[in-house]
Structure formats: structure tokens, C-alpha cells
Amino acid sequence: MDTRRLGKTGERLSVVGFGGMVVNGVEPDEAARLVVQAIDRGINYFDVAPTYGNAEERLGPALAPYRRSVFLACKTRERTAQGAREELHRSLERLRTDMFDLYQLHAVTTMGEVEQLMAPGGAIEALIEAREEGLIRFIGFSSHDDDAAAALLQRFRFDTMLFPFNWVSWYQGGFGPRAMAAAKRAGTAILALKALAKRPLREEEERTWSKCWYVPVDDPAEAQMALNWTLSLDVTAAVSPSHAELLWWMCDAADRYCSLSDDEQKQISARSVGLQPLFARA
């Protein structure tokens, strides 16, 4: 699998990242098998969080034999320094590691959260301390809001931003261009979420993919189109959805990746017409 440079960190990541939700709810032997298969496919970037069910407990033992050869990212939803400090240590224990390559403020969505995180006693203090102590190497954040992402990038020199860069949300929701521009101005490495998302799940609709709260792409061909679109942006890597089948679709698409021409981007824009975006600018 191709790798790309992670901004100014000096690291190179596989263009597909292993989303920790893939191992949530599976048996330990299955988690180990999935990790081995992912590494065999060329994945060296693994991303997980305490909010992903029992994913940390499953990923830790499965990843232990390969820990020093992979890039492990984790996150915290805690907004205070004390809460983030405690959650970091719990995650280190569950994942059977003495440090994270990347630790991220997780799912920052509102300006109120930005203020809380960056204020005295906010979670950013714990991340800075952890970096000084050698518990983490790089500091990042994930966000689901253009304005919150842009505000965070103005307040701190983050190493990475993890953000939904998705074809329908970009064209039909106007969602993503501002965060992308802000990260480029800041020199922050860009990681992508929700590359294979298609639209929200309707109330009356049965959930085909049990761990997806949205409707993903329909088939491998659509996965190819969606990943081609996301990887044609200035992103280092795209993290997989919650199911192993979708992860393997993504790996297959990465193997066949081709940067999109202007005409192909126009075709994808036209194809998004009529689809409700998962995210949209307020």
C-alpha cells in the first residue's frame, strides 16, 4: 500500500488507516486475525478511542507483537486536563503500550468546546504535559465542524487534524473546504474521516451495517470512487469505517487509486446531487 508523509512529523503513514471500531465487539482471536490481515495489506496506521466500545481492549493484545512497527493514534473526549490525563493512562494500559504516537482531542464540535479545551485547566494542558513526559509523540484533534476546527488551528500548533472529508458533504453540504484551508495555512497534517460515507440513515430504514450510524457506499466500485475523491485532496490517510468488509473494500480501492482529473471530479459532484450530506456547514 502507498504511504504518504504526515506533515512535518517525519512519519509516513499508509493511505488507509485501521479504524478501531472494526474490532469492537469481536472475539480476541478474530481481532488478532484482522490486525494481521491489515498489516499484511500494508496498513501501518491504527486509530482507536475509549468511546469505541471494547475496541481498546481488543486492539491492545492483537497489536502488541507489532507495536514498534506501527503508528498508533488514540483520542480523548475529556475536556478538562484532569479528565484527559486519567483517560490517557487508562488507554495506555488497555492498549498495552507505554506511549502513543498521536493523541487527539476527540470530536470537537462546538465553539464552547474549543474554549473549554484551550482554557486554563483544559484538556490541552494534559496533552502538552504528556508529550513532555514521553507518553505521546504528537498532538492532534478530530472535529466535525469547520468553524471549530479552524478555531483550534488558530489557538495551538497541532501536528494533525482528523476531519470528515467526504464527497457528498463537500459538494452538497459545503462542508470541509474551510477546515482544509485552515490546516494548510497552519502547516498541520490532514487525516480523513468518513471517506466511504454516503448519506444519513433514515428513521424508517433498517441498519444494514450494524456499527455504522450512517449509510456507507453501496459496493466496491462506489468505494473506489469515494476513496479516489478523498485521497485526491491534500490528505495523508483516510481512516476506515467500522466493519472489516468496508476496510477491505478500502484497501482494494487504495491499491487501485488514481488521482482524479477535473472532469472526474465534476462527474462525482453531479453524482452527489440529490443525496443528503452527512455533514453540512451551518
DRENDO-1510 file (C-alpha; in Angstrom, 1 decimal, always signed):
<recs>
REC; n; res; u; v; w
REC; 1; MET; +0.0; +0.0; +0.0 .
REC; 2; ASP; +1.2; +3.5; -0.8 .
REC; 3; THR; +2.3; +5.7; +2.1 .
REC; 4; ARG; +2.3; +9.5; +2.4 .
REC; 5; ARG; +4.3; +11.9; +4.6 .
REC; 6; LEU; +2.5; +13.0; +7.8 .
REC; 7; GLY; +3.1; +16.7; +7.6 .
REC; 8; LYS; +6.2; +17.9; +9.5 .
REC; 9; THR; +6.4; +14.8; +11.8 .
REC; 10; GLY; +8.8; +12.8; +9.6 .
REC; 11; GLU; +6.4; +9.8; +9.7 .
REC; 12; ARG; +4.9; +8.1; +6.7 .
REC; 13; LEU; +1.5; +6.5; +7.0 .
REC; 14; SER; -0.4; +4.0; +4.9 .
REC; 15; VAL; -3.1; +5.9; +2.9 .
REC; 16; VAL; -5.7; +3.7; +4.7 .
REC; 17; GLY; -5.9; +3.7; +8.4 .
REC; 18; PHE; -7.3; +0.9; +10.5 .
REC; 19; GLY; -10.4; +2.3; +12.4 .
REC; 20; GLY; -10.5; +0.8; +15.8 .
REC; 21; MET; -14.3; +0.2; +15.6 .
REC; 22; VAL; -13.5; -2.7; +13.3 .
REC; 23; VAL; -12.5; -4.8; +16.3 .
REC; 24; ASN; -15.3; -3.5; +18.6 .
REC; 25; GLY; -17.5; -6.5; +19.7 .
REC; 26; VAL; -15.4; -9.2; +18.1 .
REC; 27; GLU; -13.7; -12.1; +19.8 .
REC; 28; PRO; -10.0; -11.8; +20.7 .
REC; 29; ASP; -8.9; -14.3; +18.1 .
REC; 30; GLU; -10.8; -12.5; +15.4 .
REC; 31; ALA; -9.3; -9.2; +16.4 .
REC; 32; ALA; -5.8; -10.7; +16.1 .
REC; 33; ARG; -6.6; -12.1; +12.7 .
REC; 34; LEU; -7.9; -8.8; +11.5 .
REC; 35; VAL; -4.8; -7.0; +12.7 .
REC; 36; VAL; -2.5; -9.5; +11.0 .
REC; 37; GLN; -4.5; -9.2; +7.7 .
REC; 38; ALA; -4.4; -5.4; +7.9 .
REC; 39; ILE; -0.6; -5.4; +8.4 .
REC; 40; ASP; -0.2; -7.9; +5.5 .
REC; 41; ARG; -2.2; -5.5; +3.3 .
REC; 42; GLY; +0.3; -2.7; +4.2 .
REC; 43; ILE; -1.5; -0.8; +6.9 .
REC; 44; ASN; +0.8; +0.8; +9.5 .
REC; 45; TYR; -1.7; +3.4; +10.9 .
REC; 46; PHE; -4.1; +2.3; +13.6 .
REC; 47; ASP; -6.6; +4.7; +15.2 .
REC; 48; VAL; -8.8; +4.0; +18.3 .
REC; 49; ALA; -10.6; +5.7; +21.1 .
REC; 50; PRO; -12.2; +4.8; +24.5 .
REC; 51; THR; -15.6; +5.6; +23.1 .
REC; 52; TYR; -15.3; +2.7; +20.6 .
REC; 53; GLY; -16.9; +0.1; +22.8 .
REC; 54; ASN; -14.3; -2.6; +23.8 .
REC; 55; ALA; -12.0; -1.7; +20.8 .
REC; 56; GLU; -9.1; -0.7; +23.0 .
REC; 57; GLU; -9.2; -4.0; +25.0 .
REC; 58; ARG; -9.3; -6.0; +21.7 .
REC; 59; LEU; -6.7; -3.9; +19.8 .
REC; 60; GLY; -4.1; -3.9; +22.6 .
REC; 61; PRO; -3.3; -7.6; +22.6 .
REC; 62; ALA; -3.8; -8.0; +18.9 .
REC; 63; LEU; -1.3; -5.2; +18.1 .
REC; 64; ALA; +1.2; -6.0; +20.8 .
REC; 65; PRO; +3.5; -8.1; +18.6 .
REC; 66; TYR; +3.7; -5.3; +16.0 .
REC; 67; ARG; +3.6; -2.2; +18.3 .
REC; 68; ARG; +7.0; -0.8; +17.4 .
REC; 69; SER; +6.4; -1.1; +13.7 .
REC; 70; VAL; +3.1; +0.7; +13.5 .
REC; 71; PHE; +1.8; +4.2; +14.2 .
REC; 72; LEU; -0.8; +4.1; +17.0 .
REC; 73; ALA; -3.3; +7.0; +17.4 .
REC; 74; CYS; -5.7; +7.4; +20.3 .
REC; 75; LYS; -8.1; +10.1; +21.4 .
REC; 76; THR; -9.9; +11.6; +24.4 .
REC; 77; ARG; -13.4; +13.0; +24.7 .
REC; 78; GLU; -12.5; +14.5; +28.1 .
REC; 79; ARG; -12.5; +18.3; +28.1 .
REC; 80; THR; -10.5; +19.0; +31.3 .
REC; 81; ALA; -6.8; +18.5; +32.0 .
REC; 82; GLN; -7.5; +16.1; +34.9 .
REC; 83; GLY; -10.1; +14.0; +32.9 .
REC; 84; ALA; -7.8; +13.8; +29.9 .
REC; 85; ARG; -4.8; +12.8; +32.0 .
REC; 86; GLU; -6.8; +10.0; +33.6 .
REC; 87; GLU; -8.2; +8.8; +30.3 .
REC; 88; LEU; -4.8; +8.8; +28.7 .
REC; 89; HIS; -3.4; +6.5; +31.3 .
REC; 90; ARG; -6.4; +4.1; +31.1 .
REC; 91; SER; -5.9; +3.9; +27.3 .
REC; 92; LEU; -2.2; +3.2; +27.6 .
REC; 93; GLU; -3.0; +0.3; +29.9 .
REC; 94; ARG; -5.8; -1.1; +27.8 .
REC; 95; LEU; -3.7; -0.9; +24.6 .
REC; 96; ARG; -0.6; -2.4; +26.3 .
REC; 97; THR; +1.8; +0.3; +25.3 .
REC; 98; ASP; +3.9; +2.9; +27.1 .
REC; 99; MET; +3.3; +5.7; +24.6 .
REC; 100; PHE; +1.0; +6.8; +21.7 .
REC; 101; ASP; +2.4; +8.1; +18.5 .
REC; 102; LEU; -0.5; +10.5; +18.3 .
REC; 103; TYR; -3.0; +11.6; +20.9 .
REC; 104; GLN; -6.0; +13.7; +19.8 .
REC; 105; LEU; -8.7; +15.8; +21.3 .
REC; 106; HIS; -11.8; +13.9; +20.1 .
REC; 107; ALA; -14.9; +15.0; +18.2 .
REC; 108; VAL; -14.6; +18.8; +18.9 .
REC; 109; THR; -17.9; +20.1; +17.5 .
REC; 110; THR; -18.8; +23.5; +19.2 .
REC; 111; MET; -17.0; +26.8; +19.9 .
REC; 112; GLY; -17.8; +26.2; +23.5 .
REC; 113; GLU; -15.8; +23.0; +23.5 .
REC; 114; VAL; -12.9; +24.9; +21.8 .
REC; 115; GLU; -12.9; +27.5; +24.7 .
REC; 116; GLN; -13.1; +24.8; +27.4 .
REC; 117; LEU; -10.3; +22.7; +25.8 .
REC; 118; MET; -7.9; +25.6; +25.4 .
REC; 119; ALA; -8.7; +27.5; +28.7 .
REC; 120; PRO; -6.6; +27.1; +31.8 .
REC; 121; GLY; -7.3; +23.6; +33.2 .
REC; 122; GLY; -8.5; +22.5; +29.8 .
REC; 123; ALA; -7.5; +19.2; +28.2 .
REC; 124; ILE; -4.8; +20.6; +26.0 .
REC; 125; GLU; -2.7; +21.1; +29.2 .
REC; 126; ALA; -2.7; +17.3; +29.8 .
REC; 127; LEU; -1.6; +16.6; +26.2 .
REC; 128; ILE; +1.3; +19.1; +26.4 .
REC; 129; GLU; +2.4; +17.5; +29.7 .
REC; 130; ALA; +2.1; +14.0; +28.2 .
REC; 131; ARG; +4.3; +15.0; +25.3 .
REC; 132; GLU; +6.9; +16.4; +27.7 .
REC; 133; GLU; +6.8; +13.2; +29.7 .
REC; 134; GLY; +7.3; +11.0; +26.6 .
REC; 135; LEU; +3.8; +9.4; +26.8 .
REC; 136; ILE; +2.8; +10.8; +23.4 .
REC; 137; ARG; +4.8; +12.0; +20.5 .
REC; 138; PHE; +2.4; +14.2; +18.5 .
REC; 139; ILE; -0.7; +16.2; +19.4 .
REC; 140; GLY; -3.8; +16.4; +17.2 .
REC; 141; PHE; -7.6; +16.7; +17.2 .
REC; 142; SER; -10.6; +15.3; +15.4 .
REC; 143; SER; -13.5; +17.6; +14.7 .
REC; 144; HIS; -16.9; +17.5; +13.0 .
REC; 145; ASP; -17.3; +21.2; +12.5 .
REC; 146; ASP; -15.5; +23.6; +10.1 .
REC; 147; ASP; -15.6; +26.6; +12.4 .
REC; 148; ALA; -14.4; +24.6; +15.5 .
REC; 149; ALA; -11.6; +23.1; +13.5 .
REC; 150; ALA; -10.5; +26.5; +12.2 .
REC; 151; ALA; -10.6; +28.0; +15.7 .
REC; 152; LEU; -8.5; +25.2; +17.2 .
REC; 153; LEU; -5.9; +25.7; +14.4 .
REC; 154; GLN; -5.6; +29.3; +15.3 .
REC; 155; ARG; -5.1; +28.6; +19.0 .
REC; 156; PHE; -2.4; +25.9; +19.0 .
REC; 157; ARG; +0.2; +24.4; +16.8 .
REC; 158; PHE; -1.4; +20.9; +16.3 .
REC; 159; ASP; +0.5; +18.2; +14.4 .
REC; 160; THR; -2.6; +16.7; +12.9 .
REC; 161; MET; -6.2; +17.3; +12.1 .
REC; 162; LEU; -8.7; +14.3; +11.7 .
REC; 163; PHE; -11.8; +15.6; +9.8 .
REC; 164; PRO; -14.6; +14.2; +7.6 .
REC; 165; PHE; -13.6; +14.7; +4.0 .
REC; 166; ASN; -16.5; +13.2; +2.1 .
REC; 167; TRP; -17.7; +13.7; -1.4 .
REC; 168; VAL; -21.4; +14.2; -0.6 .
REC; 169; SER; -20.7; +16.5; +2.3 .
REC; 170; TRP; -18.2; +18.6; +0.4 .
REC; 171; TYR; -20.4; +19.1; -2.7 .
REC; 172; GLN; -23.9; +19.1; -1.1 .
REC; 173; GLY; -23.1; +20.5; +2.3 .
REC; 174; GLY; -20.3; +22.8; +1.6 .
REC; 175; PHE; -18.5; +21.0; +4.4 .
REC; 176; GLY; -14.7; +20.7; +4.6 .
REC; 177; PRO; -13.2; +23.4; +2.4 .
REC; 178; ARG; -12.8; +25.8; +5.3 .
REC; 179; ALA; -11.1; +23.2; +7.6 .
REC; 180; MET; -8.9; +22.1; +4.8 .
REC; 181; ALA; -7.7; +25.7; +4.0 .
REC; 182; ALA; -7.1; +26.4; +7.7 .
REC; 183; ALA; -5.0; +23.3; +8.1 .
REC; 184; LYS; -2.9; +24.1; +5.1 .
REC; 185; ARG; -2.3; +27.6; +6.4 .
REC; 186; ALA; -1.2; +26.2; +9.8 .
REC; 187; GLY; +1.0; +23.6; +8.2 .
REC; 188; THR; -0.9; +20.9; +10.0 .
REC; 189; ALA; -1.1; +17.3; +8.6 .
REC; 190; ILE; -4.5; +16.3; +7.4 .
REC; 191; LEU; -6.2; +12.9; +8.1 .
REC; 192; ALA; -9.6; +12.0; +6.8 .
REC; 193; LEU; -12.7; +10.5; +8.3 .
REC; 194; LYS; -15.9; +9.2; +6.7 .
REC; 195; ALA; -14.4; +8.8; +3.2 .
REC; 196; LEU; -16.8; +5.9; +2.5 .
REC; 197; ALA; -19.9; +7.6; +4.0 .
REC; 198; LYS; -22.8; +8.3; +1.6 .
REC; 199; ARG; -25.8; +9.7; +3.5 .
REC; 200; PRO; -27.6; +9.7; +6.8 .
REC; 201; LEU; -29.7; +6.8; +7.9 .
REC; 202; ARG; -33.4; +7.5; +7.6 .
REC; 203; GLU; -35.6; +6.8; +10.7 .
REC; 204; GLU; -37.6; +4.1; +9.0 .
REC; 205; GLU; -34.5; +2.5; +7.4 .
REC; 206; GLU; -33.0; -0.8; +8.7 .
REC; 207; ARG; -29.4; -0.5; +9.6 .
REC; 208; THR; -27.6; -2.8; +7.2 .
REC; 209; TRP; -24.1; -2.1; +8.7 .
REC; 210; SER; -24.7; -2.5; +12.5 .
REC; 211; LYS; -21.7; -0.4; +13.6 .
REC; 212; CYS; -22.3; +2.5; +11.1 .
REC; 213; TRP; -24.7; +5.3; +12.2 .
REC; 214; TYR; -24.9; +6.4; +8.6 .
REC; 215; VAL; -25.3; +4.7; +5.2 .
REC; 216; PRO; -21.9; +3.9; +3.6 .
REC; 217; VAL; -21.2; +3.3; -0.1 .
REC; 218; ASP; -23.1; +0.5; -1.7 .
REC; 219; ASP; -20.4; -1.6; -3.3 .
REC; 220; PRO; -16.6; -1.8; -4.1 .
REC; 221; ALA; -17.0; +0.3; -7.2 .
REC; 222; GLU; -18.6; +3.1; -5.2 .
REC; 223; ALA; -15.9; +2.7; -2.5 .
REC; 224; GLN; -13.3; +3.2; -5.2 .
REC; 225; MET; -14.9; +6.4; -6.4 .
REC; 226; ALA; -15.3; +7.7; -2.9 .
REC; 227; LEU; -11.7; +6.9; -1.8 .
REC; 228; ASN; -10.2; +8.3; -5.0 .
REC; 229; TRP; -12.0; +11.5; -4.3 .
REC; 230; THR; -10.8; +11.8; -0.7 .
REC; 231; LEU; -7.2; +10.8; -1.5 .
REC; 232; SER; -7.1; +13.4; -4.3 .
REC; 233; LEU; -7.2; +16.0; -1.6 .
REC; 234; ASP; -4.2; +17.0; +0.4 .
REC; 235; VAL; -4.7; +14.3; +3.0 .
REC; 236; THR; -2.1; +11.8; +4.3 .
REC; 237; ALA; -4.5; +9.0; +5.0 .
REC; 238; ALA; -8.2; +8.0; +5.4 .
REC; 239; VAL; -9.4; +6.0; +8.4 .
REC; 240; SER; -11.7; +3.1; +7.6 .
REC; 241; PRO; -15.3; +2.7; +8.6 .
REC; 242; SER; -16.4; +0.3; +11.4 .
REC; 243; HIS; -16.7; -3.0; +9.5 .
REC; 244; ALA; -14.0; -5.3; +8.2 .
REC; 245; GLU; -15.7; -5.7; +4.9 .
REC; 246; LEU; -15.6; -2.0; +4.3 .
REC; 247; LEU; -12.0; -1.9; +5.4 .
REC; 248; TRP; -11.0; -4.5; +2.8 .
REC; 249; TRP; -13.0; -2.5; +0.1 .
REC; 250; MET; -11.0; +0.5; +1.1 .
REC; 251; CYS; -7.7; -1.4; +0.9 .
REC; 252; ASP; -8.6; -2.7; -2.6 .
REC; 253; ALA; -9.5; +0.8; -3.6 .
REC; 254; ALA; -6.2; +2.1; -2.3 .
REC; 255; ASP; -4.3; -0.5; -4.4 .
REC; 256; ARG; -6.1; +0.9; -7.5 .
REC; 257; TYR; -6.0; +4.5; -6.5 .
REC; 258; CYS; -5.7; +7.2; -9.2 .
REC; 259; SER; -5.8; +10.9; -8.7 .
REC; 260; LEU; -9.0; +12.4; -10.1 .
REC; 261; SER; -9.0; +14.6; -13.2 .
REC; 262; ASP; -11.1; +17.8; -13.2 .
REC; 263; ASP; -13.7; +16.0; -15.4 .
REC; 264; GLU; -13.9; +13.1; -13.0 .
REC; 265; GLN; -14.4; +15.4; -10.0 .
REC; 266; LYS; -17.2; +17.1; -11.9 .
REC; 267; GLN; -18.8; +13.7; -12.5 .
REC; 268; ILE; -18.6; +12.9; -8.8 .
REC; 269; SER; -20.1; +16.3; -8.0 .
REC; 270; ALA; -23.0; +15.6; -10.3 .
REC; 271; ARG; -23.5; +12.1; -8.8 .
REC; 272; SER; -23.9; +13.6; -5.3 .
REC; 273; VAL; -26.8; +15.7; -6.4 .
REC; 274; GLY; -30.0; +14.7; -4.6 .
REC; 275; LEU; -28.1; +12.9; -1.7 .
REC; 276; GLN; -28.4; +14.4; +1.8 .
REC; 277; PRO; -25.0; +15.2; +3.2 .
REC; 278; LEU; -23.9; +13.6; +6.4 .
REC; 279; PHE; -22.4; +16.9; +7.4 .
REC; 280; ALA; -23.1; +20.5; +6.3 .
REC; 281; ARG; -21.9; +24.0; +7.0 .
REC; 282; ALA; -24.3; +25.7; +9.5 .
</recs>
